[in-house]
Amino acid sequence: MNELSASSRKRYDVVIVGGAVIGSSVACFLGNNPDFDGSILVVEKDPTYEFSSTAHTNSCMRQQFSAEINIRISKFVADYVKNLRHYLGDDPRVLDLAFHSYGYMYLADNDAFADNLRAAQKIQQACGAGTQFMTPDDIAREYPFYNLDGIIGGNHNLIDEGYFDGGTLFDWYKRSAREKGAEYVTNEVVAMTRNAAGTRVESVTLLSGDVITCGQVVNASGPCAVLTSRMAGIEIPVEPRKRYTFVFAAETLLDRDLPLTIDPSGVHVRSDGAYYLAGCPPDDDHAVDYDDFEQDHSIWESKV
Ligand SMILES: Cc1cc2nc3c(=O)[nH]c(=O)nc-3n(C[C@H](O)[C@H](O)[C@H](O)COP(=O)(O)OP(=O)(O)OC[C@H]3O[C@@H](n4cnc5c(N)ncnc54)[C@H](O)[C@@H]3O)c2cc1C
């Protein structure tokens, strides 16, 4: 149990529920926006972040989406990650973030999925992404180690797609947000009240009993987001699902990076420094309890 801390004031322009990567990025972007001069409170119930998604991320980014807005967001993210120092006011303390652009490789084993990949590639290309549709021969030429039995094609993009150092980015979000005046407290939002018209949240109640009035509330509570929104009487379609990650060593390393390869089975695998990293959802992919972080190790043998 974390020791609760109190905020220095009883009113903030913006109260952010959850101080992991999304909550801290909102605080950082607001703090660095010259048009914003309001006060920011970030309420985080567990500053160790042990059970946050942020602490478990595989830290990969891609531009292979089928909706234009997602591709454009990802292009901005790539630019942001590569130019973090500039985005944080040319702060010389900000070092270049590690970024390995080995790309995602989506493999298709049937015509319908290959057609989807071709259609997505056209949308991505129109948005300026570097995705290429590859035949099995193209893939074999670039990556001779794949077993391509049953594979009829794949989409791959080597530009601004792959692994980046998300941990350091998260650290800078928090540091910059604090330096620009955002206040972080260790506490839990347990209730909210709406204004008389019911159009906005006007205060949040913390586990400590403190009531904080606010101009705006940002719900950045990850898989718990629906529990948070229910405090304001709003139902949103967010539910926790299990995702498993396995890191393993190989007796013989491949002679080049293994792209983040998404096999038609749903298993993905990629290079992870001197190791490899694989992951997948369970076959029975249902919503789980909010505090269920049990890993099913048998999936390594039975599926991966
Ligand atoms: C195994 C795995 C691999 C992933 N790989 C990738 C990847 O390669 N690329 C990618 O882009 N994404 C990946 N993701 C997804 C990514 O990690 C999440 O989208 C991201 O971390 C979500 O951040 P968040 O801040 O919204 O939520 P979280 O990190 O879950 O943080 C929510 C925070 O809210 C706090 N909180 C909750 N309720 C309250 C409350 N009432 N009061 C106060 N605090 C509260 C929690 O303590 C927590 O710290 C992966 C996720 C997992 C689990």
The ligand as an SDF file (V2000), in Angstrom:
LIG
                    3D

 53 58  0  0  0  0  0  0  0  0999 V2000
    2.1860   -6.6440  -22.7000 C   0  0  0  0  0  0  0  0  0  0  0  0
    1.8790   -5.3190  -23.3680 C   0  0  0  0  0  0  0  0  0  0  0  0
    2.5890   -4.9230  -24.4940 C   0  0  0  0  0  0  0  0  0  0  0  0
    2.3180   -3.6980  -25.1050 C   0  0  0  0  0  0  0  0  0  0  0  0
    3.0490   -3.3240  -26.2040 N   0  0  0  0  0  0  0  0  0  0  0  0
    2.8090   -2.1270  -26.7960 C   0  0  0  0  0  0  0  0  0  0  0  0
    3.5920   -1.6920  -27.9000 C   0  0  0  0  0  0  0  0  0  0  0  0
    4.5100   -2.3810  -28.3470 O   0  0  0  0  0  0  0  0  0  0  0  0
    3.3080   -0.4820  -28.4560 N   0  0  0  0  0  0  0  0  0  0  0  0
    2.2980    0.3210  -27.9710 C   0  0  0  0  0  0  0  0  0  0  0  0
    2.0740    1.4090  -28.5110 O   0  0  0  0  0  0  0  0  0  0  0  0
    1.5330   -0.0670  -26.9200 N   0  0  0  0  0  0  0  0  0  0  0  0
    1.7810   -1.2570  -26.3220 C   0  0  0  0  0  0  0  0  0  0  0  0
    1.0260   -1.6510  -25.2530 N   0  0  0  0  0  0  0  0  0  0  0  0
   -0.0440   -0.7650  -24.8280 C   0  0  0  0  0  0  0  0  0  0  0  0
    0.5020    0.3690  -23.9780 C   0  0  0  0  0  0  0  0  0  0  0  0
    1.3350   -0.1540  -22.9660 O   0  0  0  0  0  0  0  0  0  0  0  0
   -0.6800    1.1290  -23.3770 C   0  0  0  0  0  0  0  0  0  0  0  0
   -1.5250    1.5970  -24.4060 O   0  0  0  0  0  0  0  0  0  0  0  0
   -0.2590    2.3300  -22.5570 C   0  0  0  0  0  0  0  0  0  0  0  0
    0.7690    2.0050  -21.6360 O   0  0  0  0  0  0  0  0  0  0  0  0
   -1.4780    2.8480  -21.8200 C   0  0  0  0  0  0  0  0  0  0  0  0
   -1.0610    3.8560  -20.9400 O   0  0  0  0  0  0  0  0  0  0  0  0
   -2.1000    4.4970  -19.9640 P   0  0  0  0  0  0  0  0  0  0  0  0
   -1.4060    5.6130  -19.2590 O   0  0  0  0  0  0  0  0  0  0  0  0
   -3.3680    4.8110  -20.7070 O   0  0  0  0  0  0  0  0  0  0  0  0
   -2.5390    3.3180  -18.9760 O   0  0  0  0  0  0  0  0  0  0  0  0
   -1.7050    2.5840  -17.8200 P   0  0  0  0  0  0  0  0  0  0  0  0
   -0.2710    2.4650  -18.1230 O   0  0  0  0  0  0  0  0  0  0  0  0
   -2.4250    1.3200  -17.4760 O   0  0  0  0  0  0  0  0  0  0  0  0
   -1.8430    3.5940  -16.6170 O   0  0  0  0  0  0  0  0  0  0  0  0
   -3.0430    3.8730  -15.9490 C   0  0  0  0  0  0  0  0  0  0  0  0
   -2.6470    4.4580  -14.6020 C   0  0  0  0  0  0  0  0  0  0  0  0
   -3.8130    4.9140  -13.9510 O   0  0  0  0  0  0  0  0  0  0  0  0
   -3.6760    4.6510  -12.5650 C   0  0  0  0  0  0  0  0  0  0  0  0
   -5.0440    4.6520  -12.0260 N   0  0  0  0  0  0  0  0  0  0  0  0
   -6.0670    3.8580  -12.3880 C   0  0  0  0  0  0  0  0  0  0  0  0
   -7.1830    4.1990  -11.7200 N   0  0  0  0  0  0  0  0  0  0  0  0
   -6.8490    5.2320  -10.9110 C   0  0  0  0  0  0  0  0  0  0  0  0
   -7.5840    6.0230   -9.9870 C   0  0  0  0  0  0  0  0  0  0  0  0
   -8.8880    5.8210   -9.7740 N   0  0  0  0  0  0  0  0  0  0  0  0
   -6.9300    7.0070   -9.3070 N   0  0  0  0  0  0  0  0  0  0  0  0
   -5.5950    7.2330   -9.5320 C   0  0  0  0  0  0  0  0  0  0  0  0
   -4.8440    6.5070  -10.4030 N   0  0  0  0  0  0  0  0  0  0  0  0
   -5.4840    5.5280  -11.0990 C   0  0  0  0  0  0  0  0  0  0  0  0
   -2.9810    3.2840  -12.5240 C   0  0  0  0  0  0  0  0  0  0  0  0
   -2.3280    3.0660  -11.2770 O   0  0  0  0  0  0  0  0  0  0  0  0
   -1.9860    3.4120  -13.6880 C   0  0  0  0  0  0  0  0  0  0  0  0
   -0.7150    3.8720  -13.2790 O   0  0  0  0  0  0  0  0  0  0  0  0
    1.2990   -2.8560  -24.5930 C   0  0  0  0  0  0  0  0  0  0  0  0
    0.5900   -3.2340  -23.4370 C   0  0  0  0  0  0  0  0  0  0  0  0
    0.8820   -4.4450  -22.8210 C   0  0  0  0  0  0  0  0  0  0  0  0
    0.1090   -4.8200  -21.5600 C   0  0  0  0  0  0  0  0  0  0  0  0
  1  2  1  0
  2  3  1  0
  2 52  2  0
  3  4  2  0
  4  5  1  0
  4 50  1  0
  5  6  2  0
  6  7  1  0
  6 13  1  0
  7  8  2  0
  7  9  1  0
  9 10  1  0
 10 11  2  0
 10 12  1  0
 12 13  2  0
 13 14  1  0
 14 15  1  0
 14 50  1  0
 15 16  1  0
 16 17  1  0
 16 18  1  0
 18 19  1  0
 18 20  1  0
 20 21  1  0
 20 22  1  0
 22 23  1  0
 23 24  1  0
 24 25  2  0
 24 26  1  0
 24 27  1  0
 27 28  1  0
 28 29  2  0
 28 30  1  0
 28 31  1  0
 31 32  1  0
 32 33  1  0
 33 34  1  0
 33 48  1  0
 34 35  1  0
 35 36  1  0
 35 46  1  0
 36 37  1  0
 36 45  1  0
 37 38  2  0
 38 39  1  0
 39 40  1  0
 39 45  2  0
 40 41  1  0
 40 42  2  0
 42 43  1  0
 43 44  2  0
 44 45  1  0
 46 47  1  0
 46 48  1  0
 48 49  1  0
 50 51  2  0
 51 52  1  0
 52 53  1  0
M  END
$$$$
